[in-house]
Amino acid sequence: MRHVGQARLLTGFACGLTALMCAGLLAGAALAQAPPAALVLIIPICVILPMLAAWRATVTIASPGGLAPLNNAALNDLRRDLARLPETHHPLGF
């Protein structure tokens, strides 16, 4: 259980570090008056990278005990429950 807490802490730290690095890069480019061609690349990178880091962090932070693989009994139970569901037709005919 300890490794899950460490993974959450490391993920949060990496996410925050990514946001700080991108903010520094963007501020440096703006203060150094980077050419417009460089800003076209820097601005999307500085916006997208922290968003990707935060999106990936939600998987680690939101999981209660980490991601555990399904065992065969749980998978068989799931398939049995799905087999009990009635078949229905798609309302649009697909």
Secondary structure, 3 states (H helix, E strand, C coil): CHHHHHHHHHHHHHHHHHHHHHHHHHHHHHHCCCCHHHHHHHHHHHHHHHHHHHHHHHHHHHCCCCCCCCCHHHHHHHHHHHHHCCCCCCCCCC
